[in-house]
Amino acid sequence: MKCPKCGSTHIRKNGKRGDKQNHICADCGRQFIDNYSVLGYSQDVQKNMT
Protein backbone atom coordinates (compact mmCIF):
# COMPACT_ATOMS: atom_id res chain seq x y z
CA MET A 1 0.00 0.00 0.00
CA LYS A 2 1.24 3.50 -0.84
CA CYS A 3 0.30 6.95 0.40
CA PRO A 4 -1.86 8.75 -2.21
CA LYS A 5 -0.13 12.07 -1.44
CA CYS A 6 3.60 11.28 -1.28
CA GLY A 7 3.84 7.65 -2.46
CA SER A 8 5.56 6.45 0.72
CA THR A 9 5.14 2.86 1.88
CA HIS A 10 5.56 3.77 5.59
CA ILE A 11 1.89 3.33 6.50
CA ARG A 12 0.27 2.70 9.90
CA LYS A 13 -3.26 1.78 10.88
CA ASN A 14 -5.16 4.72 12.35
CA GLY A 15 -8.47 3.44 13.72
CA LYS A 16 -11.72 2.74 11.89
CA ARG A 17 -14.51 4.88 10.50
CA GLY A 18 -17.66 2.83 10.16
CA ASP A 19 -16.48 -0.52 8.79
CA LYS A 20 -13.46 0.89 6.94
CA GLN A 21 -9.87 0.85 8.20
CA ASN A 22 -8.16 4.26 8.31
CA HIS A 23 -4.44 4.51 7.59
CA ILE A 24 -1.94 7.31 8.17
CA CYS A 25 1.32 7.99 6.36
CA ALA A 26 4.30 8.09 8.73
CA ASP A 27 6.17 10.49 6.41
CA CYS A 28 3.66 13.20 5.43
CA GLY A 29 0.84 12.58 7.96
CA ARG A 30 -1.89 12.13 5.34
CA GLN A 31 -4.84 10.08 6.60
CA PHE A 32 -6.66 7.93 4.06
CA ILE A 33 -8.82 4.85 3.51
CA ASP A 34 -7.28 2.04 1.46
CA ASN A 35 -10.43 0.95 -0.35
CA TYR A 36 -12.20 4.25 -1.05
CA SER A 37 -15.57 4.07 -2.81
CA VAL A 38 -17.73 7.00 -3.87
CA LEU A 39 -21.36 6.82 -2.84
CA GLY A 40 -23.85 8.01 -5.41
CA TYR A 41 -25.92 7.08 -8.41
CA SER A 42 -24.51 4.87 -11.16
CA GLN A 43 -23.88 6.34 -14.63
CA ASP A 44 -27.03 4.63 -15.99
CA VAL A 45 -29.25 6.19 -13.35
CA GLN A 46 -27.67 9.63 -13.90
CA LYS A 47 -28.38 9.41 -17.66
CA ASN A 48 -32.04 8.59 -17.01
CA MET A 49 -32.45 11.50 -14.59
CA THR A 50 -31.60 14.21 -17.14
mmCIF entry with sequence, helices, sheets and N, C-alpha, C, O atoms, coordinates in Angstrom:
data_MODEL
# 
_entry.id   MODEL 
# 
_entity.id                         1 
_entity.type                       polymer 
_entity.pdbx_number_of_molecules   1 
# 
_entity_poly.entity_id                      1 
_entity_poly.type                           'polypeptide(L)' 
_entity_poly.nstd_linkage                   no 
_entity_poly.nstd_monomer                   no 
_entity_poly.pdbx_seq_one_letter_code       MKCPKCGSTHIRKNGKRGDKQNHICADCGRQFIDNYSVLGYSQDVQKNMT 
_entity_poly.pdbx_seq_one_letter_code_can   MKCPKCGSTHIRKNGKRGDKQNHICADCGRQFIDNYSVLGYSQDVQKNMT 
_entity_poly.pdbx_strand_id                 A 
# 
loop_
_entity_poly_seq.entity_id 
_entity_poly_seq.num 
_entity_poly_seq.mon_id 
_entity_poly_seq.hetero 
1 1  MET n 
1 2  LYS n 
1 3  CYS n 
1 4  PRO n 
1 5  LYS n 
1 6  CYS n 
1 7  GLY n 
1 8  SER n 
1 9  THR n 
1 10 HIS n 
1 11 ILE n 
1 12 ARG n 
1 13 LYS n 
1 14 ASN n 
1 15 GLY n 
1 16 LYS n 
1 17 ARG n 
1 18 GLY n 
1 19 ASP n 
1 20 LYS n 
1 21 GLN n 
1 22 ASN n 
1 23 HIS n 
1 24 ILE n 
1 25 CYS n 
1 26 ALA n 
1 27 ASP n 
1 28 CYS n 
1 29 GLY n 
1 30 ARG n 
1 31 GLN n 
1 32 PHE n 
1 33 ILE n 
1 34 ASP n 
1 35 ASN n 
1 36 TYR n 
1 37 SER n 
1 38 VAL n 
1 39 LEU n 
1 40 GLY n 
1 41 TYR n 
1 42 SER n 
1 43 GLN n 
1 44 ASP n 
1 45 VAL n 
1 46 GLN n 
1 47 LYS n 
1 48 ASN n 
1 49 MET n 
1 50 THR n 
# 
_struct_asym.id          A 
_struct_asym.entity_id   1 
# 
_struct_conf.conf_type_id            HELX_P 
_struct_conf.id                      HELX_P1 
_struct_conf.pdbx_PDB_helix_id       AA1 
_struct_conf.beg_label_comp_id       GLN 
_struct_conf.beg_label_asym_id       A 
_struct_conf.beg_label_seq_id        43 
_struct_conf.pdbx_beg_PDB_ins_code   ? 
_struct_conf.end_label_comp_id       MET 
_struct_conf.end_label_asym_id       A 
_struct_conf.end_label_seq_id        49 
_struct_conf.pdbx_end_PDB_ins_code   ? 
_struct_conf.beg_auth_comp_id        GLN 
_struct_conf.beg_auth_asym_id        A 
_struct_conf.beg_auth_seq_id         43 
_struct_conf.end_auth_comp_id        MET 
_struct_conf.end_auth_asym_id        A 
_struct_conf.end_auth_seq_id         49 
_struct_conf.pdbx_PDB_helix_class    1 
_struct_conf.details                 ? 
_struct_conf.pdbx_PDB_helix_length   7 
# 
_struct_conf_type.id          HELX_P 
_struct_conf_type.criteria    ? 
_struct_conf_type.reference   ? 
# 
_struct_sheet.id               AA1 
_struct_sheet.type             ? 
_struct_sheet.number_strands   3 
_struct_sheet.details          ? 
# 
loop_
_struct_sheet_order.sheet_id 
_struct_sheet_order.range_id_1 
_struct_sheet_order.range_id_2 
_struct_sheet_order.offset 
_struct_sheet_order.sense 
AA1 1 2 ? anti-parallel 
AA1 2 3 ? anti-parallel 
# 
loop_
_struct_sheet_range.sheet_id 
_struct_sheet_range.id 
_struct_sheet_range.beg_label_comp_id 
_struct_sheet_range.beg_label_asym_id 
_struct_sheet_range.beg_label_seq_id 
_struct_sheet_range.pdbx_beg_PDB_ins_code 
_struct_sheet_range.end_label_comp_id 
_struct_sheet_range.end_label_asym_id 
_struct_sheet_range.end_label_seq_id 
_struct_sheet_range.pdbx_end_PDB_ins_code 
_struct_sheet_range.beg_auth_comp_id 
_struct_sheet_range.beg_auth_asym_id 
_struct_sheet_range.beg_auth_seq_id 
_struct_sheet_range.end_auth_comp_id 
_struct_sheet_range.end_auth_asym_id 
_struct_sheet_range.end_auth_seq_id 
AA1 1 ILE A 11 ? ARG A 17 ? ILE A 11 ARG A 17 
AA1 2 LYS A 20 ? CYS A 25 ? LYS A 20 CYS A 25 
AA1 3 GLN A 31 ? ILE A 33 ? GLN A 31 ILE A 33 
# 
loop_
_atom_site.group_PDB 
_atom_site.id 
_atom_site.type_symbol 
_atom_site.label_atom_id 
_atom_site.label_alt_id 
_atom_site.label_comp_id 
_atom_site.label_asym_id 
_atom_site.label_entity_id 
_atom_site.label_seq_id 
_atom_site.pdbx_PDB_ins_code 
_atom_site.Cartn_x 
_atom_site.Cartn_y 
_atom_site.Cartn_z 
_atom_site.occupancy 
_atom_site.B_iso_or_equiv 
_atom_site.pdbx_formal_charge 
_atom_site.auth_seq_id 
_atom_site.auth_comp_id 
_atom_site.auth_asym_id 
_atom_site.auth_atom_id 
_atom_site.pdbx_PDB_model_num 
ATOM 1   N N  . MET A 1 1  ? 0.846   -1.169 0.000   1.00 0.00 ? 1  MET A N  1 
ATOM 2   C CA . MET A 1 1  ? 0.000   0.000  0.000   1.00 0.00 ? 1  MET A CA 1 
ATOM 3   C C  . MET A 1 1  ? 0.896   1.239  0.000   1.00 0.00 ? 1  MET A C  1 
ATOM 4   O O  . MET A 1 1  ? 1.934   1.267  0.661   1.00 0.00 ? 1  MET A O  1 
ATOM 5   N N  . LYS A 1 2  ? 0.481   2.259  -0.749  1.00 0.00 ? 2  LYS A N  1 
ATOM 6   C CA . LYS A 1 2  ? 1.239   3.503  -0.837  1.00 0.00 ? 2  LYS A CA 1 
ATOM 7   C C  . LYS A 1 2  ? 0.359   4.685  -0.452  1.00 0.00 ? 2  LYS A C  1 
ATOM 8   O O  . LYS A 1 2  ? -0.860  4.654  -0.624  1.00 0.00 ? 2  LYS A O  1 
ATOM 9   N N  . CYS A 1 3  ? 0.991   5.713  0.064   1.00 0.00 ? 3  CYS A N  1 
ATOM 10  C CA . CYS A 1 3  ? 0.301   6.949  0.398   1.00 0.00 ? 3  CYS A CA 1 
ATOM 11  C C  . CYS A 1 3  ? -0.135  7.636  -0.901  1.00 0.00 ? 3  CYS A C  1 
ATOM 12  O O  . CYS A 1 3  ? 0.670   7.767  -1.823  1.00 0.00 ? 3  CYS A O  1 
ATOM 13  N N  . PRO A 1 4  ? -1.407  8.079  -0.989  1.00 0.00 ? 4  PRO A N  1 
ATOM 14  C CA . PRO A 1 4  ? -1.856  8.751  -2.207  1.00 0.00 ? 4  PRO A CA 1 
ATOM 15  C C  . PRO A 1 4  ? -1.236  10.132 -2.399  1.00 0.00 ? 4  PRO A C  1 
ATOM 16  O O  . PRO A 1 4  ? -1.240  10.655 -3.514  1.00 0.00 ? 4  PRO A O  1 
ATOM 17  N N  . LYS A 1 5  ? -0.703  10.731 -1.337  1.00 0.00 ? 5  LYS A N  1 
ATOM 18  C CA . LYS A 1 5  ? -0.127  12.073 -1.437  1.00 0.00 ? 5  LYS A CA 1 
ATOM 19  C C  . LYS A 1 5  ? 1.350   12.039 -1.810  1.00 0.00 ? 5  LYS A C  1 
ATOM 20  O O  . LYS A 1 5  ? 1.771   12.715 -2.749  1.00 0.00 ? 5  LYS A O  1 
ATOM 21  N N  . CYS A 1 6  ? 2.152   11.240 -1.064  1.00 0.00 ? 6  CYS A N  1 
ATOM 22  C CA . CYS A 1 6  ? 3.602   11.275 -1.276  1.00 0.00 ? 6  CYS A CA 1 
ATOM 23  C C  . CYS A 1 6  ? 4.167   9.986  -1.855  1.00 0.00 ? 6  CYS A C  1 
ATOM 24  O O  . CYS A 1 6  ? 5.326   9.960  -2.269  1.00 0.00 ? 6  CYS A O  1 
ATOM 25  N N  . GLY A 1 7  ? 3.373   8.908  -1.894  1.00 0.00 ? 7  GLY A N  1 
ATOM 26  C CA . GLY A 1 7  ? 3.841   7.649  -2.464  1.00 0.00 ? 7  GLY A CA 1 
ATOM 27  C C  . GLY A 1 7  ? 4.662   6.795  -1.514  1.00 0.00 ? 7  GLY A C  1 
ATOM 28  O O  . GLY A 1 7  ? 5.186   5.759  -1.922  1.00 0.00 ? 7  GLY A O  1 
ATOM 29  N N  . SER A 1 8  ? 4.785   7.200  -0.266  1.00 0.00 ? 8  SER A N  1 
ATOM 30  C CA . SER A 1 8  ? 5.564   6.451  0.718   1.00 0.00 ? 8  SER A CA 1 
ATOM 31  C C  . SER A 1 8  ? 4.883   5.124  1.063   1.00 0.00 ? 8  SER A C  1 
ATOM 32  O O  . SER A 1 8  ? 3.661   5.001  0.982   1.00 0.00 ? 8  SER A O  1 
ATOM 33  N N  . THR A 1 9  ? 5.685   4.144  1.445   1.00 0.00 ? 9  THR A N  1 
ATOM 34  C CA . THR A 1 9  ? 5.142   2.858  1.885   1.00 0.00 ? 9  THR A CA 1 
ATOM 35  C C  . THR A 1 9  ? 5.177   2.722  3.407   1.00 0.00 ? 9  THR A C  1 
ATOM 36  O O  . THR A 1 9  ? 4.868   1.652  3.931   1.00 0.00 ? 9  THR A O  1 
ATOM 37  N N  . HIS A 1 10 ? 5.547   3.785  4.125   1.00 0.00 ? 10 HIS A N  1 
ATOM 38  C CA . HIS A 1 10 ? 5.556   3.773  5.592   1.00 0.00 ? 10 HIS A CA 1 
ATOM 39  C C  . HIS A 1 10 ? 4.160   4.137  6.092   1.00 0.00 ? 10 HIS A C  1 
ATOM 40  O O  . HIS A 1 10 ? 3.877   5.297  6.393   1.00 0.00 ? 10 HIS A O  1 
ATOM 41  N N  . ILE A 1 11 ? 3.296   3.129  6.174   1.00 0.00 ? 11 ILE A N  1 
ATOM 42  C CA . ILE A 1 11 ? 1.887   3.326  6.505   1.00 0.00 ? 11 ILE A CA 1 
ATOM 43  C C  . ILE A 1 11 ? 1.567   2.628  7.823   1.00 0.00 ? 11 ILE A C  1 
ATOM 44  O O  . ILE A 1 11 ? 2.044   1.525  8.087   1.00 0.00 ? 11 ILE A O  1 
ATOM 45  N N  . ARG A 1 12 ? 0.739   3.298  8.657   1.00 0.00 ? 12 ARG A N  1 
ATOM 46  C CA . ARG A 1 12 ? 0.271   2.698  9.904   1.00 0.00 ? 12 ARG A CA 1 
ATOM 47  C C  . ARG A 1 12 ? -1.248  2.712  9.927   1.00 0.00 ? 12 ARG A C  1 
ATOM 48  O O  . ARG A 1 12 ? -1.885  3.561  9.302   1.00 0.00 ? 12 ARG A O  1 
ATOM 49  N N  . LYS A 1 13 ? -1.819  1.764  10.656  1.00 0.00 ? 13 LYS A N  1 
ATOM 50  C CA . LYS A 1 13 ? -3.263  1.780  10.875  1.00 0.00 ? 13 LYS A CA 1 
ATOM 51  C C  . LYS A 1 13 ? -3.594  2.948  11.791  1.00 0.00 ? 13 LYS A C  1 
ATOM 52  O O  . LYS A 1 13 ? -2.808  3.309  12.667  1.00 0.00 ? 13 LYS A O  1 
ATOM 53  N N  . ASN A 1 14 ? -4.776  3.538  11.574  1.00 0.00 ? 14 ASN A N  1 
ATOM 54  C CA . ASN A 1 14 ? -5.156  4.717  12.348  1.00 0.00 ? 14 ASN A CA 1 
ATOM 55  C C  . ASN A 1 14 ? -6.640  4.678  12.718  1.00 0.00 ? 14 ASN A C  1 
ATOM 56  O O  . ASN A 1 14 ? -7.365  5.647  12.493  1.00 0.00 ? 14 ASN A O  1 
ATOM 57  N N  . GLY A 1 15 ? -7.085  3.559  13.283  1.00 0.00 ? 15 GLY A N  1 
ATOM 58  C CA . GLY A 1 15 ? -8.471  3.440  13.716  1.00 0.00 ? 15 GLY A CA 1 
ATOM 59  C C  . GLY A 1 15 ? -9.405  3.056  12.584  1.00 0.00 ? 15 GLY A C  1 
ATOM 60  O O  . GLY A 1 15 ? -8.970  2.741  11.477  1.00 0.00 ? 15 GLY A O  1 
ATOM 61  N N  . LYS A 1 16 ? -10.708 3.090  12.885  1.00 0.00 ? 16 LYS A N  1 
ATOM 62  C CA . LYS A 1 16 ? -11.720 2.738  11.889  1.00 0.00 ? 16 LYS A CA 1 
ATOM 63  C C  . LYS A 1 16 ? -12.788 3.808  11.852  1.00 0.00 ? 16 LYS A C  1 
ATOM 64  O O  . LYS A 1 16 ? -13.078 4.453  12.860  1.00 0.00 ? 16 LYS A O  1 
ATOM 65  N N  . ARG A 1 17 ? -13.365 3.987  10.692  1.00 0.00 ? 17 ARG A N  1 
ATOM 66  C CA . ARG A 1 17 ? -14.506 4.880  10.499  1.00 0.00 ? 17 ARG A CA 1 
ATOM 67  C C  . ARG A 1 17 ? -15.602 4.034  9.882   1.00 0.00 ? 17 ARG A C  1 
ATOM 68  O O  . ARG A 1 17 ? -15.491 3.627  8.726   1.00 0.00 ? 17 ARG A O  1 
ATOM 69  N N  . GLY A 1 18 ? -16.649 3.764  10.629  1.00 0.00 ? 18 GLY A N  1 
ATOM 70  C CA . GLY A 1 18 ? -17.664 2.828  10.161  1.00 0.00 ? 18 GLY A CA 1 
ATOM 71  C C  . GLY A 1 18 ? -17.052 1.444  10.109  1.00 0.00 ? 18 GLY A C  1 
ATOM 72  O O  . GLY A 1 18 ? -16.544 0.956  11.119  1.00 0.00 ? 18 GLY A O  1 
ATOM 73  N N  . ASP A 1 19 ? -17.091 0.805  8.959   1.00 0.00 ? 19 ASP A N  1 
ATOM 74  C CA . ASP A 1 19 ? -16.481 -0.515 8.788   1.00 0.00 ? 19 ASP A CA 1 
ATOM 75  C C  . ASP A 1 19 ? -15.174 -0.445 8.028   1.00 0.00 ? 19 ASP A C  1 
ATOM 76  O O  . ASP A 1 19 ? -14.620 -1.485 7.673   1.00 0.00 ? 19 ASP A O  1 
ATOM 77  N N  . LYS A 1 20 ? -14.662 0.750  7.765   1.00 0.00 ? 20 LYS A N  1 
ATOM 78  C CA . LYS A 1 20 ? -13.462 0.895  6.938   1.00 0.00 ? 20 LYS A CA 1 
ATOM 79  C C  . LYS A 1 20 ? -12.244 1.236  7.794   1.00 0.00 ? 20 LYS A C  1 
ATOM 80  O O  . LYS A 1 20 ? -12.333 2.037  8.724   1.00 0.00 ? 20 LYS A O  1 
ATOM 81  N N  . GLN A 1 21 ? -11.119 0.626  7.472   1.00 0.00 ? 21 GLN A N  1 
ATOM 82  C CA . GLN A 1 21 ? -9.872  0.850  8.199   1.00 0.00 ? 21 GLN A CA 1 
ATOM 83  C C  . GLN A 1 21 ? -9.216  2.139  7.709   1.00 0.00 ? 21 GLN A C  1 
ATOM 84  O O  . GLN A 1 21 ? -8.993  2.307  6.510   1.00 0.00 ? 21 GLN A O  1 
ATOM 85  N N  . ASN A 1 22 ? -8.907  3.049  8.635   1.00 0.00 ? 22 ASN A N  1 
ATOM 86  C CA . ASN A 1 22 ? -8.155  4.257  8.306   1.00 0.00 ? 22 ASN A CA 1 
ATOM 87  C C  . ASN A 1 22 ? -6.669  3.964  8.400   1.00 0.00 ? 22 ASN A C  1 
ATOM 88  O O  . ASN A 1 22 ? -6.239  3.148  9.214   1.00 0.00 ? 22 ASN A O  1 
ATOM 89  N N  . HIS A 1 23 ? -5.893  4.630  7.568   1.00 0.00 ? 23 HIS A N  1 
ATOM 90  C CA . HIS A 1 23 ? -4.438  4.513  7.593   1.00 0.00 ? 23 HIS A CA 1 
ATOM 91  C C  . HIS A 1 23 ? -3.856  5.915  7.629   1.00 0.00 ? 23 HIS A C  1 
ATOM 92  O O  . HIS A 1 23 ? -4.495  6.877  7.202   1.00 0.00 ? 23 HIS A O  1 
ATOM 93  N N  . ILE A 1 24 ? -2.631  6.023  8.145   1.00 0.00 ? 24 ILE A N  1 
ATOM 94  C CA . ILE A 1 24 ? -1.942  7.307  8.171   1.00 0.00 ? 24 ILE A CA 1 
ATOM 95  C C  . ILE A 1 24 ? -0.515  7.105  7.686   1.00 0.00 ? 24 ILE A C  1 
ATOM 96  O O  . ILE A 1 24 ? 0.137   6.118  8.027   1.00 0.00 ? 24 ILE A O  1 
ATOM 97  N N  . CYS A 1 25 ? -0.042  8.046  6.891   1.00 0.00 ? 25 CYS A N  1 
ATOM 98  C CA . CYS A 1 25 ? 1.319   7.988  6.363   1.00 0.00 ? 25 CYS A CA 1 
ATOM 99  C C  . CYS A 1 25 ? 2.282   8.483  7.439   1.00 0.00 ? 25 CYS A C  1 
ATOM 100 O O  . CYS A 1 25 ? 2.073   9.550  8.016   1.00 0.00 ? 25 CYS A O  1 
ATOM 101 N N  . ALA A 1 26 ? 3.325   7.719  7.708   1.00 0.00 ? 26 ALA A N  1 
ATOM 102 C CA . ALA A 1 26 ? 4.298   8.095  8.731   1.00 0.00 ? 26 ALA A CA 1 
ATOM 103 C C  . ALA A 1 26 ? 5.201   9.227  8.251   1.00 0.00 ? 26 ALA A C  1 
ATOM 104 O O  . ALA A 1 26 ? 5.823   9.902  9.072   1.00 0.00 ? 26 ALA A O  1 
ATOM 105 N N  . ASP A 1 27 ? 5.286   9.449  6.942   1.00 0.00 ? 27 ASP A N  1 
ATOM 106 C CA . ASP A 1 27 ? 6.171   10.488 6.407   1.00 0.00 ? 27 ASP A CA 1 
ATOM 107 C C  . ASP A 1 27 ? 5.482   11.849 6.291   1.00 0.00 ? 27 ASP A C  1 
ATOM 108 O O  . ASP A 1 27 ? 6.015   12.850 6.768   1.00 0.00 ? 27 ASP A O  1 
ATOM 109 N N  . CYS A 1 28 ? 4.305   11.896 5.662   1.00 0.00 ? 28 CYS A N  1 
ATOM 110 C CA . CYS A 1 28 ? 3.659   13.196 5.432   1.00 0.00 ? 28 CYS A CA 1 
ATOM 111 C C  . CYS A 1 28 ? 2.453   13.447 6.333   1.00 0.00 ? 28 CYS A C  1 
ATOM 112 O O  . CYS A 1 28 ? 1.968   14.577 6.398   1.00 0.00 ? 28 CYS A O  1 
ATOM 113 N N  . GLY A 1 29 ? 1.950   12.410 7.037   1.00 0.00 ? 29 GLY A N  1 
ATOM 114 C CA . GLY A 1 29 ? 0.835   12.584 7.958   1.00 0.00 ? 29 GLY A CA 1 
ATOM 115 C C  . GLY A 1 29 ? -0.538  12.523 7.321   1.00 0.00 ? 29 GLY A C  1 
ATOM 116 O O  . GLY A 1 29 ? -1.542  12.750 7.996   1.00 0.00 ? 29 GLY A O  1 
ATOM 117 N N  . ARG A 1 30 ? -0.601  12.223 6.041   1.00 0.00 ? 30 ARG A N  1 
ATOM 118 C CA . ARG A 1 30 ? -1.893  12.134 5.336   1.00 0.00 ? 30 ARG A CA 1 
ATOM 119 C C  . ARG A 1 30 ? -2.680  10.941 5.850   1.00 0.00 ? 30 ARG A C  1 
ATOM 120 O O  . ARG A 1 30 ? -2.145  9.837  5.949   1.00 0.00 ? 30 ARG A O  1 
ATOM 121 N N  . GLN A 1 31 ? -3.960  11.159 6.180   1.00 0.00 ? 31 GLN A N  1 
ATOM 122 C CA . GLN A 1 31 ? -4.843  10.079 6.602   1.00 0.00 ? 31 GLN A CA 1 
ATOM 123 C C  . GLN A 1 31 ? -5.702  9.686  5.411   1.00 0.00 ? 31 GLN A C  1 
ATOM 124 O O  . GLN A 1 31 ? -6.192  10.551 4.684   1.00 0.00 ? 31 GLN A O  1 
ATOM 125 N N  . PHE A 1 32 ? -5.888  8.384  5.205   1.00 0.00 ? 32 PHE A N  1 
ATOM 126 C CA . PHE A 1 32 ? -6.664  7.927  4.058   1.00 0.00 ? 32 PHE A CA 1 
ATOM 127 C C  . PHE A 1 32 ? -7.242  6.556  4.319   1.00 0.00 ? 32 PHE A C  1 
ATOM 128 O O  . PHE A 1 32 ? -6.844  5.867  5.257   1.00 0.00 ? 32 PHE A O  1 
ATOM 129 N N  . ILE A 1 33 ? -8.195  6.163  3.472   1.00 0.00 ? 33 ILE A N  1 
ATOM 130 C CA . ILE A 1 33 ? -8.821  4.849  3.510   1.00 0.00 ? 33 ILE A CA 1 
ATOM 131 C C  . ILE A 1 33 ? -8.309  4.075  2.314   1.00 0.00 ? 33 ILE A C  1 
ATOM 132 O O  . ILE A 1 33 ? -8.306  4.592  1.196   1.00 0.00 ? 33 ILE A O  1 
ATOM 133 N N  . ASP A 1 34 ? -7.874  2.840  2.531   1.00 0.00 ? 34 ASP A N  1 
ATOM 134 C CA . ASP A 1 34 ? -7.279  2.037  1.462   1.00 0.00 ? 34 ASP A CA 1 
ATOM 135 C C  . ASP A 1 34 ? -8.260  1.767  0.335   1.00 0.00 ? 34 ASP A C  1 
ATOM 136 O O  . ASP A 1 34 ? -7.915  1.926  -0.836  1.00 0.00 ? 34 ASP A O  1 
ATOM 137 N N  . ASN A 1 35 ? -9.466  1.366  0.668   1.00 0.00 ? 35 ASN A N  1 
ATOM 138 C CA . ASN A 1 35 ? -10.426 0.948  -0.346  1.00 0.00 ? 35 ASN A CA 1 
ATOM 139 C C  . ASN A 1 35 ? -11.547 1.982  -0.428  1.00 0.00 ? 35 ASN A C  1 
ATOM 140 O O  . ASN A 1 35 ? -12.668 1.720  0.007   1.00 0.00 ? 35 ASN A O  1 
ATOM 141 N N  . TYR A 1 36 ? -11.245 3.152  -0.984  1.00 0.00 ? 36 TYR A N  1 
ATOM 142 C CA . TYR A 1 36 ? -12.204 4.254  -1.051  1.00 0.00 ? 36 TYR A CA 1 
ATOM 143 C C  . TYR A 1 36 ? -13.236 4.001  -2.138  1.00 0.00 ? 36 TYR A C  1 
ATOM 144 O O  . TYR A 1 36 ? -12.883 3.632  -3.258  1.00 0.00 ? 36 TYR A O  1 
ATOM 145 N N  . SER A 1 37 ? -14.506 4.199  -1.815  1.00 0.00 ? 37 SER A N  1 
ATOM 146 C CA . SER A 1 37 ? -15.569 4.071  -2.813  1.00 0.00 ? 37 SER A CA 1 
ATOM 147 C C  . SER A 1 37 ? -16.498 5.273  -2.694  1.00 0.00 ? 37 SER A C  1 
ATOM 148 O O  . SER A 1 37 ? -16.866 5.683  -1.593  1.00 0.00 ? 37 SER A O  1 
ATOM 149 N N  . VAL A 1 38 ? -16.867 5.826  -3.830  1.00 0.00 ? 38 VAL A N  1 
ATOM 150 C CA . VAL A 1 38 ? -17.726 6.999  -3.868  1.00 0.00 ? 38 VAL A CA 1 
ATOM 151 C C  . VAL A 1 38 ? -19.178 6.548  -3.822  1.00 0.00 ? 38 VAL A C  1 
ATOM 152 O O  . VAL A 1 38 ? -19.595 5.691  -4.601  1.00 0.00 ? 38 VAL A O  1 
ATOM 153 N N  . LEU A 1 39 ? -19.941 7.125  -2.912  1.00 0.00 ? 39 LEU A N  1 
ATOM 154 C CA . LEU A 1 39 ? -21.363 6.821  -2.838  1.00 0.00 ? 39 LEU A CA 1 
ATOM 155 C C  . LEU A 1 39 ? -22.106 7.732  -3.803  1.00 0.00 ? 39 LEU A C  1 
ATOM 156 O O  . LEU A 1 39 ? -21.795 8.919  -3.907  1.00 0.00 ? 39 LEU A O  1 
ATOM 157 N N  . GLY A 1 40 ? -23.067 7.192  -4.493  1.00 0.00 ? 40 GLY A N  1 
ATOM 158 C CA . GLY A 1 40 ? -23.854 8.013  -5.410  1.00 0.00 ? 40 GLY A CA 1 
ATOM 159 C C  . GLY A 1 40 ? -24.552 7.144  -6.432  1.00 0.00 ? 40 GLY A C  1 
ATOM 160 O O  . GLY A 1 40 ? -24.505 5.916  -6.364  1.00 0.00 ? 40 GLY A O  1 
ATOM 161 N N  . TYR A 1 41 ? -25.194 7.794  -7.373  1.00 0.00 ? 41 TYR A N  1 
ATOM 162 C CA . TYR A 1 41 ? -25.921 7.085  -8.414  1.00 0.00 ? 41 TYR A CA 1 
ATOM 163 C C  . TYR A 1 41 ? -24.962 6.558  -9.476  1.00 0.00 ? 41 TYR A C  1 
ATOM 164 O O  . TYR A 1 41 ? -23.928 7.168  -9.748  1.00 0.00 ? 41 TYR A O  1 
ATOM 165 N N  . SER A 1 42 ? -25.313 5.419  -10.074 1.00 0.00 ? 42 SER A N  1 
ATOM 166 C CA . SER A 1 42 ? -24.512 4.870  -11.162 1.00 0.00 ? 42 SER A CA 1 
ATOM 167 C C  . SER A 1 42 ? -24.686 5.742  -12.404 1.00 0.00 ? 42 SER A C  1 
ATOM 168 O O  . SER A 1 42 ? -25.600 6.565  -12.464 1.00 0.00 ? 42 SER A O  1 
ATOM 169 N N  . GLN A 1 43 ? -23.815 5.564  -13.389 1.00 0.00 ? 43 GLN A N  1 
ATOM 170 C CA . GLN A 1 43 ? -23.883 6.343  -14.625 1.00 0.00 ? 43 GLN A CA 1 
ATOM 171 C C  . GLN A 1 43 ? -25.219 6.137  -15.340 1.00 0.00 ? 43 GLN A C  1 
ATOM 172 O O  . GLN A 1 43 ? -25.770 7.086  -15.898 1.00 0.00 ? 43 GLN A O  1 
ATOM 173 N N  . ASP A 1 44 ? -25.747 4.910  -15.332 1.00 0.00 ? 44 ASP A N  1 
ATOM 174 C CA . ASP A 1 44 ? -27.027 4.626  -15.991 1.00 0.00 ? 44 ASP A CA 1 
ATOM 175 C C  . ASP A 1 44 ? -28.168 5.411  -15.355 1.00 0.00 ? 44 ASP A C  1 
ATOM 176 O O  . ASP A 1 44 ? -29.016 5.958  -16.060 1.00 0.00 ? 44 ASP A O  1 
ATOM 177 N N  . VAL A 1 45 ? -28.190 5.465  -14.051 1.00 0.00 ? 45 VAL A N  1 
ATOM 178 C CA . VAL A 1 45 ? -29.246 6.193  -13.350 1.00 0.00 ? 45 VAL A CA 1 
ATOM 179 C C  . VAL A 1 45 ? -29.110 7.689  -13.622 1.00 0.00 ? 45 VAL A C  1 
ATOM 180 O O  . VAL A 1 45 ? -30.115 8.372  -13.816 1.00 0.00 ? 45 VAL A O  1 
ATOM 181 N N  . GLN A 1 46 ? -27.883 8.207  -13.639 1.00 0.00 ? 46 GLN A N  1 
ATOM 182 C CA . GLN A 1 46 ? -27.669 9.626  -13.905 1.00 0.00 ? 46 GLN A CA 1 
ATOM 183 C C  . GLN A 1 46 ? -28.147 10.006 -15.301 1.00 0.00 ? 46 GLN A C  1 
ATOM 184 O O  . GLN A 1 46 ? -28.721 11.079 -15.485 1.00 0.00 ? 46 GLN A O  1 
ATOM 185 N N  . LYS A 1 47 ? -27.919 9.135  -16.291 1.00 0.00 ? 47 LYS A N  1 
ATOM 186 C CA . LYS A 1 47 ? -28.379 9.410  -17.660 1.00 0.00 ? 47 LYS A CA 1 
ATOM 187 C C  . LYS A 1 47 ? -29.899 9.502  -17.711 1.00 0.00 ? 47 LYS A C  1 
ATOM 188 O O  . LYS A 1 47 ? -30.448 10.366 -18.396 1.00 0.00 ? 47 LYS A O  1 
ATOM 189 N N  . ASN A 1 48 ? -30.580 8.614  -16.990 1.00 0.00 ? 48 ASN A N  1 
ATOM 190 C CA . ASN A 1 48 ? -32.040 8.589  -17.009 1.00 0.00 ? 48 ASN A CA 1 
ATOM 191 C C  . ASN A 1 48 ? -32.665 9.762  -16.260 1.00 0.00 ? 48 ASN A C  1 
ATOM 192 O O  . ASN A 1 48 ? -33.831 10.086 -16.487 1.00 0.00 ? 48 ASN A O  1 
ATOM 193 N N  . MET A 1 49 ? -31.914 10.396 -15.380 1.00 0.00 ? 49 MET A N  1 
ATOM 194 C CA . MET A 1 49 ? -32.445 11.501 -14.595 1.00 0.00 ? 49 MET A CA 1 
ATOM 195 C C  . MET A 1 49 ? -32.497 12.800 -15.396 1.00 0.00 ? 49 MET A C  1 
ATOM 196 O O  . MET A 1 49 ? -33.308 13.675 -15.094 1.00 0.00 ? 49 MET A O  1 
ATOM 197 N N  . THR A 1 50 ? -31.652 12.935 -16.404 1.00 0.00 ? 50 THR A N  1 
ATOM 198 C CA . THR A 1 50 ? -31.601 14.206 -17.138 1.00 0.00 ? 50 THR A CA 1 
ATOM 199 C C  . THR A 1 50 ? -32.573 14.255 -18.275 1.00 0.00 ? 50 THR A C  1 
ATOM 200 O O  . THR A 1 50 ? -32.645 15.260 -18.983 1.00 0.00 ? 50 THR A O  1 
# 
